Amino acid sequence: MKKLLNIAKNLAFLALGVFLFWLVYRNENFSDVANQISKIKYLYLAIAFVVAVLSHWLRGARWALLIRPLGYKVSNFNAFIAVMVGYFANIAVPRLGEVSRCLVLHRTNKISVDKLIGTVIVERLVDVVSLLLILILTLILQFNKISGFFVDFYNRTINSPGHEGKLFTTATLIFVIAVVLFLVGAVFLLYRKFKEHVLVKKILGMVEGFKTGFMTIGKLENLWVFLLESALIWVMYYLMVYICFFALPATAGLGATIALVVLCMGSFGFVAPVPGGVGAYHVIVTQTLMLYGLSQEDSRTFALVAHTFQELVIILIGALSFIYFSVAFKKLKADDTTESNTAEAVS
């Protein structure tokens, strides 16, 4: 039953992404899009490809650094392979990548999955803080444009006729607080009643593993290296967007600040629970570029090219990483079997 619910949920998210994509491109003249794509300067995409791979390598290196306080030494290459396998899995099923990359290192380096998930959560928290800082910087540099975007959205949806004053009412706030208190109380009572149950103990064991992973950031020997790598990852993301601007004639004249805005807003599209950010990224980036006077057609084309480029990088490098891992794991398993048989023969 749980498996069916997960399948239904993933199909629903996929349907949402397809719907958003259709919403953006339903009136698009794809012959014009094909004409613009034919003018792409692939040299810039080649440079962006190198930058993209470097950003993923840095993410792997940062993860390896975060794992060391657990008492395990993971090579940057192994961590990179695991990260790319995770990204590859995320294309099919959102959020599957976090578990997938932990399983890769569990099999190659014999590290507890619970502890690894704890380090992944730390990574995600660092990414959230980084994105928040980028959002603040973007708002400082482009406050009028960004605020105009949200005011326009508010006027078209929440403040449209029939919606006045209905977003946050006292009754709604009281209801939300009551529900939160009820859920907290229910969890506490259930814990008190079933704390000796095997399932509860297993959950507590997982929480302990997460806690161990969380504590790694305070035990890092090279905290400044970790912070530098975190900053460089987002610098690489930014450069990807900016370099992609030069690949299309319509966006070649856009400035560096606009690239920062597109990176910031586009990141929220990838955060959306749809496979690979499909649809959500296209909607957000299209609307963002239109704020700066780019035509709807040109904005749609850039969103399509930029998203497709990023997904192709993940598909290509992710698929190669998965193949490498599959072959390497089989060899590792065979070596373990040989050693085990040798040990039995000696004894």
Phi, psi and chi 1 to 4 in degrees:
 res  aa     phi    psi   chi1   chi2   chi3   chi4
   1 MET       -  -45.1 -175.0   63.6 -179.1      -
   2 LYS   -62.1  -39.0 -175.6  178.7  179.0 -179.0
   3 LYS   -64.1  -40.3 -171.0  175.2 -178.4  179.3
   4 LEU   -65.2  -38.8  -71.3  174.5      -      -
   5 LEU   -65.0  -39.7  -73.0  173.7      -      -
   6 ASN   -64.8  -41.3  -75.0  -26.8      -      -
   7 ILE   -63.3  -44.1  -68.0  173.3      -      -
   8 ALA   -62.3  -40.5      -      -      -      -
   9 LYS   -64.0  -44.7  180.0 -177.1   70.4  174.7
  10 ASN   -66.3  -37.7  -68.3  -32.1      -      -
  11 LEU   -65.9  -36.5  -72.5  175.4      -      -
  12 ALA   -65.4  -42.4      -      -      -      -
  13 PHE   -65.9  -38.9  -73.3  142.3      -      -
  14 LEU   -63.0  -43.9  176.2   60.6      -      -
  15 ALA   -61.8  -38.6      -      -      -      -
  16 LEU   -62.7  -44.9  174.8   61.6      -      -
  17 GLY   -62.1  -43.8      -      -      -      -
  18 VAL   -63.0  -40.8  171.2      -      -      -
  19 PHE   -63.2  -44.9  170.9   72.4      -      -
  20 LEU   -63.5  -39.7  -69.7  173.3      -      -
  21 PHE   -63.1  -44.5 -174.6   86.7      -      -
  22 TRP   -63.0  -38.5  171.2   82.1      -      -
  23 LEU   -60.8  -38.7 -157.9   62.8      -      -
  24 VAL   -74.8  -41.9  175.8      -      -      -
  25 TYR  -107.8   10.7  -65.2   98.2      -      -
  26 ARG   -62.8  -31.4   66.2 -170.7 -172.7  -78.2
  27 ASN  -106.4   11.7  -62.6  -39.4      -      -
  28 GLU   -75.4  138.1 -172.7   67.7   74.9      -
  29 ASN   -90.0  102.8 -175.2  -20.4      -      -
  30 PHE   -72.9  -13.6  -79.6   96.0      -      -
  31 SER   -70.0  -35.8   62.0      -      -      -
  32 ASP   -68.3  -39.1  -68.1  -20.5      -      -
  33 VAL   -62.2  -44.3  174.6      -      -      -
  34 ALA   -61.8  -37.4      -      -      -      -
  35 ASN   -65.0  -41.6 -178.7   51.6      -      -
  36 GLN   -68.7  -39.1  -68.5 -171.4   59.7      -
  37 ILE   -64.1  -32.8  -69.4  175.9      -      -
  38 SER   -65.6  -17.6   67.5      -      -      -
  39 LYS   -95.6    5.1  -61.9  176.2 -177.7  177.8
  40 ILE   -61.0  136.8  -72.2  177.3      -      -
  41 LYS   -93.0  100.6  -62.7  178.0 -179.8  177.7
  42 TYR   -70.0  -17.1  -72.5   97.9      -      -
  43 LEU   -61.0  -41.1  174.0   61.4      -      -
  44 TYR   -66.9  -37.5  -72.2  107.2      -      -
  45 LEU   -67.2  -33.9  -70.3 -174.1      -      -
  46 ALA   -64.9  -41.6      -      -      -      -
  47 ILE   -65.1  -42.5  -63.0  171.4      -      -
  48 ALA   -63.1  -32.3      -      -      -      -
  49 PHE   -63.3  -45.4  178.8   86.6      -      -
  50 VAL   -62.0  -42.8  174.2      -      -      -
  51 VAL   -63.1  -40.7  172.5      -      -      -
  52 ALA   -62.4  -46.4      -      -      -      -
  53 VAL   -62.9  -39.5  174.4      -      -      -
  54 LEU   -63.1  -38.9 -178.9   57.9      -      -
  55 SER   -63.5  -39.6   73.3      -      -      -
  56 HIS   -69.9  -36.1  -60.6  -39.5      -      -
  57 TRP   -63.0  -43.2  177.9  -88.1      -      -
  58 LEU   -62.7  -37.2  -76.9  168.8      -      -
  59 ARG   -64.9  -40.2 -176.7  170.0  -72.7  -83.2
  60 GLY   -65.1  -43.3      -      -      -      -
  61 ALA   -63.1  -39.7      -      -      -      -
  62 ARG   -65.8  -39.1 -175.2 -176.9   69.2  170.1
  63 TRP   -65.7  -42.1 -169.0   29.4      -      -
  64 ALA   -59.7  -38.9      -      -      -      -
  65 LEU   -64.9  -36.9 -167.0   65.6      -      -
  66 LEU   -72.9  -24.7 -160.7   57.3      -      -
  67 ILE   -81.3  -26.6  -67.6  169.6      -      -
  68 ARG   -55.0  -40.8  -75.4  179.9 -168.9  172.6
  69 PRO   -61.8  -15.5  -26.5   36.7      -      -
  70 LEU   -76.3  -10.3  -62.3  176.2      -      -
  71 GLY    99.1   13.7      -      -      -      -
  72 TYR  -122.1  140.0  -59.8   93.0      -      -
  73 LYS  -108.9  111.5 -170.9  172.6 -177.9  179.9
  74 VAL  -108.8  132.0  177.0      -      -      -
  75 SER   -68.6  151.5   68.5      -      -      -
  76 ASN   -59.7  -34.0  -69.0  -15.3      -      -
  77 PHE   -66.0  -46.7 -179.3   75.5      -      -
  78 ASN   -61.6  -40.8  -85.4    4.8      -      -
  79 ALA   -65.4  -39.1      -      -      -      -
  80 PHE   -62.7  -45.9  168.9   73.0      -      -
  81 ILE   -59.5  -43.7  -67.5  -64.4      -      -
  82 ALA   -63.4  -42.9      -      -      -      -
  83 VAL   -61.5  -44.2  165.9      -      -      -
  84 MET   -69.2  -36.3  -65.7  -47.2  -57.6      -
  85 VAL   -62.6  -39.5  169.8      -      -      -
  86 GLY   -63.0  -45.8      -      -      -      -
  87 TYR   -60.8  -40.6  -80.1  148.3      -      -
  88 PHE   -61.6  -41.8 -170.1   53.6      -      -
  89 ALA   -67.8  -34.2      -      -      -      -
  90 ASN   -63.3  -27.1  -95.8  -16.7      -      -
  91 ILE   -62.9  -38.7  -67.6  177.4      -      -
  92 ALA   -79.8  -47.9      -      -      -      -
  93 VAL  -133.8  115.7 -179.0      -      -      -
  94 PRO   -55.5  138.2  -23.8   33.0      -      -
  95 ARG    72.9   -2.0  -51.9  -63.4  172.8 -101.7
  96 LEU   -71.2  -26.6  179.1   62.1      -      -
  97 GLY   -62.5  -34.7      -      -      -      -
  98 GLU   -60.4  -42.8  -79.0   75.2    2.9      -
  99 VAL   -74.2  -40.2  177.1      -      -      -
 100 SER   -60.2  -45.4  -61.8      -      -      -
 101 ARG   -69.6  -29.5   64.4  165.8  166.4  156.8
 102 CYS   -67.4  -38.3  -68.8      -      -      -
 103 LEU   -65.3  -35.3  -73.1  172.6      -      -
 104 VAL   -60.9  -49.7  170.3      -      -      -
 105 LEU   -71.5  -27.4  -75.7 -168.5      -      -
 106 HIS   -62.1  -39.2  171.2   67.6      -      -
 107 ARG   -81.9  -31.4  -67.6  179.0  177.8  179.0
 108 THR   -89.2  -32.0   57.0      -      -      -
 109 ASN  -121.0    4.0  -68.3   77.7      -      -
 110 LYS    57.3   43.1  -46.4  -60.8 -177.7 -173.0
 111 ILE  -103.4  139.9  -52.0  173.9      -      -
 112 SER   -57.8  132.0  166.6      -      -      -
 113 VAL   -62.9  -39.4  172.2      -      -      -
 114 ASP   -58.7  -44.5  -68.4  -17.2      -      -
 115 LYS   -66.0  -39.7  -67.5  179.7  179.7  179.3
 116 LEU   -65.4  -40.2  -72.9  172.2      -      -
 117 ILE   -62.4  -36.0  -70.7  177.8      -      -
 118 GLY   -59.1  -41.2      -      -      -      -
 119 THR   -70.1  -34.1   60.8      -      -      -
 120 VAL   -65.9  -39.2  170.4      -      -      -
 121 ILE   -63.0  -40.0  -66.6  173.2      -      -
 122 VAL   -60.0  -45.0  172.1      -      -      -
 123 GLU   -57.5  -45.3  -90.8 -157.9  -49.9      -
 124 ARG   -63.2  -39.5  -72.7  -68.7  169.8 -101.8
 125 LEU   -63.6  -41.1  -72.2  173.8      -      -
 126 VAL   -63.7  -40.2  172.0      -      -      -
 127 ASP   -64.6  -39.7  -72.8  -21.9      -      -
 128 VAL   -63.0  -44.8  168.6      -      -      -
 129 VAL   -63.0  -41.2  172.1      -      -      -
 130 SER   -62.7  -44.9  -59.9      -      -      -
 131 LEU   -64.3  -36.9 -177.4   55.5      -      -
 132 LEU   -63.6  -42.1 -179.7   60.2      -      -
 133 LEU   -64.5  -39.5  -68.0  174.3      -      -
 134 ILE   -66.1  -39.3  -69.2  170.8      -      -
 135 LEU   -62.2  -43.1  177.3   59.3      -      -
 136 ILE   -62.7  -45.4  -67.9  171.4      -      -
 137 LEU   -61.2  -41.7  176.9   60.9      -      -
 138 THR   -63.5  -42.9  -56.2      -      -      -
 139 LEU   -64.2  -37.3  -74.2  172.4      -      -
 140 ILE   -65.4  -43.4  -68.8  171.7      -      -
 141 LEU   -78.8  -32.1  -64.4  174.9      -      -
 142 GLN  -132.7   45.1  -62.1  -74.7  -71.6      -
 143 PHE   -59.3  -45.7  179.9   77.1      -      -
 144 ASN   -62.1  -42.6  -69.5  -25.3      -      -
 145 LYS   -67.9  -48.2  -72.5  -72.4 -174.7 -178.5
 146 ILE   -66.4  -45.0  -59.4  -61.3      -      -
 147 SER   -63.3  -35.8   61.0      -      -      -
 148 GLY   -62.2  -37.7      -      -      -      -
 149 PHE   -61.8  -47.6  174.1   82.9      -      -
 150 PHE   -72.4  -34.9  -73.1  108.6      -      -
 151 VAL   -64.0  -42.7  167.5      -      -      -
 152 ASP   -63.0  -42.2 -179.1   60.2      -      -
 153 PHE   -62.9  -41.4  176.9   79.1      -      -
 154 TYR   -62.4  -44.5  174.7   80.6      -      -
 155 ASN   -67.1  -31.8  -70.9  -27.7      -      -
 156 ARG   -82.6  -19.4  -74.3 -173.3  -71.1  105.1
 157 THR  -119.7  -75.0   55.0      -      -      -
 158 ILE   -64.9  -40.8  -62.0  166.5      -      -
 159 ASN   -97.6   15.1 -159.3   35.7      -      -
 160 SER   -73.6  163.3   60.4      -      -      -
 161 PRO   -52.1  128.3  -28.4   35.8      -      -
 162 GLY    97.1   -6.6      -      -      -      -
 163 HIS  -116.6    1.6  -69.7   81.9      -      -
 164 GLU   -57.5  128.0  -67.3   86.1   -6.5      -
 165 GLY    69.5   12.9      -      -      -      -
 166 LYS  -102.8    2.1  -67.9 -175.9  179.3  179.5
 167 LEU   -74.6  -55.0  179.4   60.7      -      -
 168 PHE  -124.5  101.9  -65.0  111.3      -      -
 169 THR  -108.0  162.4   64.1      -      -      -
 170 THR   -61.2  -41.6  -56.6      -      -      -
 171 ALA   -61.5  -41.3      -      -      -      -
 172 THR   -63.9  -43.4  -57.7      -      -      -
 173 LEU   -63.1  -44.5 -178.8   60.4      -      -
 174 ILE   -62.0  -41.9  -67.1  173.4      -      -
 175 PHE   -62.2  -44.7  175.0   74.6      -      -
 176 VAL   -62.5  -44.5  170.5      -      -      -
 177 ILE   -62.6  -41.9  -67.7  173.1      -      -
 178 ALA   -62.7  -42.6      -      -      -      -
 179 VAL   -63.9  -43.9  169.3      -      -      -
 180 VAL   -62.0  -45.4  171.0      -      -      -
 181 LEU   -63.5  -40.0  -69.8  175.3      -      -
 182 PHE   -62.4  -44.9  171.3   77.4      -      -
 183 LEU   -65.7  -41.0  -69.7  174.2      -      -
 184 VAL   -62.4  -45.2  171.3      -      -      -
 185 GLY   -63.1  -40.7      -      -      -      -
 186 ALA   -64.5  -42.9      -      -      -      -
 187 VAL   -62.7  -43.2  170.0      -      -      -
 188 PHE   -62.5  -45.7  177.4   73.2      -      -
 189 LEU   -65.3  -40.7  -69.4  173.7      -      -
 190 LEU   -64.2  -39.0  -73.4  171.6      -      -
 191 TYR   -63.6  -44.7  170.0   72.5      -      -
 192 ARG   -60.0  -37.2  -72.0  -76.1  -60.6  -86.7
 193 LYS   -80.6  -36.3 -174.2  173.8  179.3   62.0
 194 PHE  -118.6   24.7  -61.3  103.0      -      -
 195 LYS   -65.2  -19.8   61.8 -178.7  178.9 -179.9
 196 GLU   -93.4   -0.9  -63.4  -59.0  -34.7      -
 197 HIS   -68.9  147.6 -166.7  -83.8      -      -
 198 VAL   -59.5  -42.2  174.9      -      -      -
 199 LEU   -63.9  -42.3  179.8   60.1      -      -
 200 VAL   -63.1  -42.3  173.4      -      -      -
 201 LYS   -63.5  -36.7  -72.0 -176.0  176.6 -179.6
 202 LYS   -66.0  -42.0 -174.5  175.0 -179.3 -179.7
 203 ILE   -63.5  -42.3  -67.6  173.0      -      -
 204 LEU   -63.2  -35.2  -69.3  175.6      -      -
 205 GLY   -64.4  -40.0      -      -      -      -
 206 MET   -65.6  -41.1  -68.3  176.4   63.7      -
 207 VAL   -60.8  -39.9  170.6      -      -      -
 208 GLU   -63.4  -38.6 -172.8   61.5   31.1      -
 209 GLY   -64.0  -42.5      -      -      -      -
 210 PHE   -60.9  -41.8  -65.3  160.6      -      -
 211 LYS   -61.6  -40.8 -180.0 -178.0  175.3 -177.6
 212 THR   -61.2  -42.4  -57.2      -      -      -
 213 GLY   -63.7  -41.7      -      -      -      -
 214 PHE   -60.8  -38.8  -86.0  122.8      -      -
 215 MET   -70.1  -13.8  -63.9  -59.9  -69.7      -
 216 THR   -62.7  -33.5   57.4      -      -      -
 217 ILE   -65.2  -28.7 -163.7  166.5      -      -
 218 GLY   -80.8  -11.1      -      -      -      -
 219 LYS  -108.4    7.4  -61.1  177.2 -178.7  177.7
 220 LEU   -64.9  131.7  -74.0  173.4      -      -
 221 GLU   -75.8  -31.3  -65.3  178.4    0.9      -
 222 ASN  -119.8   66.5  -60.7  -53.7      -      -
 223 LEU   -60.5  -39.4 -180.0   59.0      -      -
 224 TRP   -67.2  -33.7  -71.5  108.9      -      -
 225 VAL   -65.4  -42.1  174.5      -      -      -
 226 PHE   -59.4  -46.1  177.3   83.0      -      -
 227 LEU   -67.4  -39.0  -65.3  174.6      -      -
 228 LEU   -63.7  -45.1  177.1   61.8      -      -
 229 GLU   -62.7  -38.0  -72.0  175.3  -18.4      -
 230 SER   -62.3  -42.3  -62.0      -      -      -
 231 ALA   -67.5  -42.0      -      -      -      -
 232 LEU   -65.9  -32.5  -74.3  175.0      -      -
 233 ILE   -57.7  -46.0  -72.5  169.5      -      -
 234 TRP   -74.7  -28.9  -75.6   92.0      -      -
 235 VAL   -62.7  -42.1  169.4      -      -      -
 236 MET   -64.2  -42.0  -65.2  -61.6  108.4      -
 237 TYR   -58.8  -43.7  -70.5  166.1      -      -
 238 TYR   -62.5  -46.3  166.3   75.7      -      -
 239 LEU   -61.7  -34.9  -71.8  175.3      -      -
 240 MET   -57.7  -48.5  -91.4 -165.6  -70.9      -
 241 VAL   -63.9  -47.2  174.2      -      -      -
 242 TYR   -64.2  -41.9 -169.7   42.4      -      -
 243 ILE   -66.5  -37.8  -67.9  168.8      -      -
 244 CYS   -63.5  -27.7  -78.1      -      -      -
 245 PHE   -54.6  -42.8  -85.9  179.5      -      -
 246 PHE   -74.3  -12.4  -65.9   98.7      -      -
 247 ALA   -75.6  -22.6      -      -      -      -
 248 LEU  -116.3  135.3  -73.7  168.0      -      -
 249 PRO   -57.8  -36.4  -25.0   34.4      -      -
 250 ALA   -68.4  -28.1      -      -      -      -
 251 THR  -108.8   -1.3   54.2      -      -      -
 252 ALA   -61.6  -26.6      -      -      -      -
 253 GLY   -90.9   -0.7      -      -      -      -
 254 LEU   -74.1  146.0  -63.4  179.4      -      -
 255 GLY   -83.6  174.7      -      -      -      -
 256 ALA   -66.2  -34.1      -      -      -      -
 257 THR   -66.8  -37.8  -54.8      -      -      -
 258 ILE   -65.1  -34.9  -60.0  175.7      -      -
 259 ALA   -62.3  -37.1      -      -      -      -
 260 LEU   -64.7  -41.8  179.3   65.9      -      -
 261 VAL   -63.5  -43.6  178.7      -      -      -
 262 VAL   -63.8  -41.6  171.2      -      -      -
 263 LEU   -59.5  -48.1  167.5   66.3      -      -
 264 CYS   -61.9  -52.6  179.4      -      -      -
 265 MET   -69.9  -39.6  -57.3  -55.6  -71.5      -
 266 GLY   -64.3  -30.7      -      -      -      -
 267 SER   -61.4  -34.9  -64.2      -      -      -
 268 PHE   -66.6  -28.9  -70.1  104.4      -      -
 269 GLY   -66.9  -38.4      -      -      -      -
 270 PHE   -73.9  -25.3  -80.8  115.5      -      -
 271 VAL   -71.8  -27.3  170.0      -      -      -
 272 ALA   -55.9  144.3      -      -      -      -
 273 PRO   -77.9   53.4   31.5  -36.3      -      -
 274 VAL  -124.2  148.0  -68.7      -      -      -
 275 PRO   -55.3  117.8  -24.9   34.6      -      -
 276 GLY    65.0   15.0      -      -      -      -
 277 GLY    71.7   14.0      -      -      -      -
 278 VAL   -58.2  133.1  173.0      -      -      -
 279 GLY    86.1  -57.5      -      -      -      -
 280 ALA   -62.5  -46.1      -      -      -      -
 281 TYR   -61.9  -43.2  180.0   87.8      -      -
 282 HIS   -64.4  -41.2  -59.9   83.5      -      -
 283 VAL   -62.5  -50.2  169.2      -      -      -
 284 ILE   -67.7  -45.9  -66.1  173.8      -      -
 285 VAL   -68.1  -38.7  170.2      -      -      -
 286 THR   -59.9  -49.2  -63.8      -      -      -
 287 GLN   -64.4  -35.8  -65.6  -60.0  -44.7      -
 288 THR   -65.4  -47.3  -59.6      -      -      -
 289 LEU   -66.5  -32.4  -71.9  173.9      -      -
 290 MET   -65.8  -25.2  -72.6  173.7   63.4      -
 291 LEU   -61.5  -27.5  -78.5  175.2      -      -
 292 TYR  -100.3   20.7  -67.9   91.1      -      -
 293 GLY    87.3    1.2      -      -      -      -
 294 LEU   -73.2  141.5 -151.6   65.1      -      -
 295 SER   -65.1  158.8   70.2      -      -      -
 296 GLN   -60.9  -40.1 -171.3  175.1   48.7      -
 297 GLU   -63.7  -45.7  -68.5   73.0   18.7      -
 298 ASP   -67.6  -36.2  -70.2  -22.4      -      -
 299 SER   -65.3  -43.1  -60.4      -      -      -
 300 ARG   -63.1  -42.0  -71.5  169.5  175.9  169.9
 301 THR   -63.4  -45.1  -58.8      -      -      -
 302 PHE   -62.3  -44.6  176.5   81.3      -      -
 303 ALA   -57.9  -41.5      -      -      -      -
 304 LEU   -65.9  -46.3 -178.1   65.0      -      -
 305 VAL   -66.2  -47.1  169.9      -      -      -
 306 ALA   -63.7  -44.0      -      -      -      -
 307 HIS   -67.6  -44.9 -178.1  -91.0      -      -
 308 THR   -61.5  -41.2  -57.7      -      -      -
 309 PHE   -59.6  -48.8  164.5   74.6      -      -
 310 GLN   -64.0  -38.5  -66.9  178.5   67.5      -
 311 GLU   -70.3  -35.8  -66.6  -56.9  -66.8      -
 312 LEU   -65.9  -37.1  -75.2  176.4      -      -
 313 VAL   -59.8  -46.4  171.9      -      -      -
 314 ILE   -66.4  -42.3  -70.0  172.6      -      -
 315 ILE   -63.4  -46.3  -69.9  170.9      -      -
 316 LEU   -66.8  -56.6  176.4   60.8      -      -
 317 ILE   -69.7  -35.9  -54.2  -59.6      -      -
 318 GLY   -64.9  -42.5      -      -      -      -
 319 ALA   -65.6  -43.0      -      -      -      -
 320 LEU   -63.4  -38.6  -69.7  173.8      -      -
 321 SER   -65.9  -40.8  -62.5      -      -      -
 322 PHE   -64.8  -41.6 -179.3   75.8      -      -
 323 ILE   -63.3  -45.2  -67.4  169.5      -      -
 324 TYR   -60.2  -46.1  174.3   84.5      -      -
 325 PHE   -61.7  -42.5  163.8   69.9      -      -
 326 SER   -60.7  -44.5  -60.6      -      -      -
 327 VAL   -68.7  -45.3  173.2      -      -      -
 328 ALA   -64.9  -37.8      -      -      -      -
 329 PHE   -67.9  -38.9  179.0   64.2      -      -
 330 LYS   -63.0  -41.5  -75.8 -178.4 -179.9  178.4
 331 LYS   -65.8  -42.2 -175.0  177.1 -177.2  -58.4
 332 LEU   -62.9  -41.6 -174.3   64.2      -      -
 333 LYS   -65.7  -40.1 -164.7  172.7 -179.0 -179.4
 334 ALA   -65.2  -40.0      -      -      -      -
 335 ASP   -64.2  -40.6  -69.9  -17.1      -      -
 336 ASP   -63.6  -39.8  -72.4  -15.7      -      -
 337 THR   -65.1  -41.9  -57.4      -      -      -
 338 THR   -63.0  -43.9  -57.8      -      -      -
 339 GLU   -64.0  -40.1  -71.4  179.0    7.0      -
 340 SER   -63.8  -42.9  177.2      -      -      -
 341 ASN   -67.0  -36.8  -69.2  -22.9      -      -
 342 THR   -66.0  -41.7  -57.9      -      -      -
 343 ALA   -63.6  -40.9      -      -      -      -
 344 GLU   -65.2  -40.1  -72.5  179.5    4.1      -
 345 ALA   -66.3  -39.6      -      -      -      -
 346 VAL   -66.2  -41.7  170.7      -      -      -
 347 SER   -70.9      -   60.4      -      -      -
